[in-house]
Amino acid sequence: MGKANHLAAATVDAGNVRGPDGRGKGGGGGKENHWLSRCQYVGAALYGDDVFAYNGHHYQIIGGNWVKMTWKAAEMDAWSRCYNGKPGYLASVDDAAENAFLVAKMTGHGGFAHGDQGWIGANDMQSEGTFAWLDGFMAGTEFYKDGAPLPGKYSNFAEGEPNENGEEDCVLMDAAGLWNDDSCYKQKQFFFVEFDA
């Protein structure tokens, strides 16, 4: 929907202001509808970061020592980004080649320094020890449970990880491409944004 049509879609009906999706102020229907409506309105919101294509999806690698974001802050930042009218989300990693692609982009980033790590879109917040992807085309897909990857699913946890201490629910990737569960409130230098566009 173009900007003119989007603005025209906001109507007043018997004193009630309706949003672009007709459901009241600012729309509704949850985070996905909110961010999708926003991205359809603005088209692109990339904040100056490059977009990289890989296997039918598009990615941004956001980072440097000036970033230092918690997983939740990175998640919100990812949702606010738009490419081809689609909202971003913390990346879901489906196979070893995609993992290698992302880590190469992080380590090749001009702001990368030895020891930097980046947030990806996995967590075990729903059930301790059961890791799943939060958003995107793999939303809700479990890939690791009961101490092992699930059959047919990709996982790249480092030796001894995830360590299941109950306070480490969010997943990061290190410079070797290995994953670790860590506190969602720790600040990391990078995060990976994926667009289903």
C-alpha positions, 0 to 999 in steps of 0.5 A: 500500500502506498503512502497516499493509500495508507493515509486514506485508509485511516478513516473516522467512523462514528467518532472512532478513529480507525487505523490503516487495517481498520481495527482502531488506533494504529491497527492491531493484531499483534507485532507482526501486523504492526510491523508489516503495516509500517513496512508496507507504508515506509517501504524501506527502513535500513538505517544506512546498513548494507543488505546482503542476499543469500538463498532467497532471503536478505540480511543485515549484519548490524554491529561494531563496538558502538552497538552493544545491545541486549537481545531484546533491544536487538530484537526490537531494532530488527523489527523496526527495519524494513526491506521491500515492504517486509519487516526484519527479525533476528535471523533464523539459521537453517543450515551450515552454509547459512551459518558460514555466510553470516559469520563471514559477514560479521567477521568481515564487517569494518567494526568487527574486533576480536572477541565480538559476538552477535545475537541470532533469533533463537531462545529457550524462553518457552521451555528451558532446554528446548530452543526454537526460532522466534520469528520469520519463516521458521517461527516456533520451529524447535531445533534443539531439545533434551541436550541434542539437535532434533532430527533434520534440524540444524544446530551449531552449539559450541562444545558444552553449550547450551549449558542450561543454567536457567538464566541464559535463554538467548542464543549468540554466535561467536567469530568461529560461527559457534553458538552459545546460550547467554543472558538476554540482558548481556550487551553484544556487539552485533546482531543479524537481521533477516528479511523474508523478502 
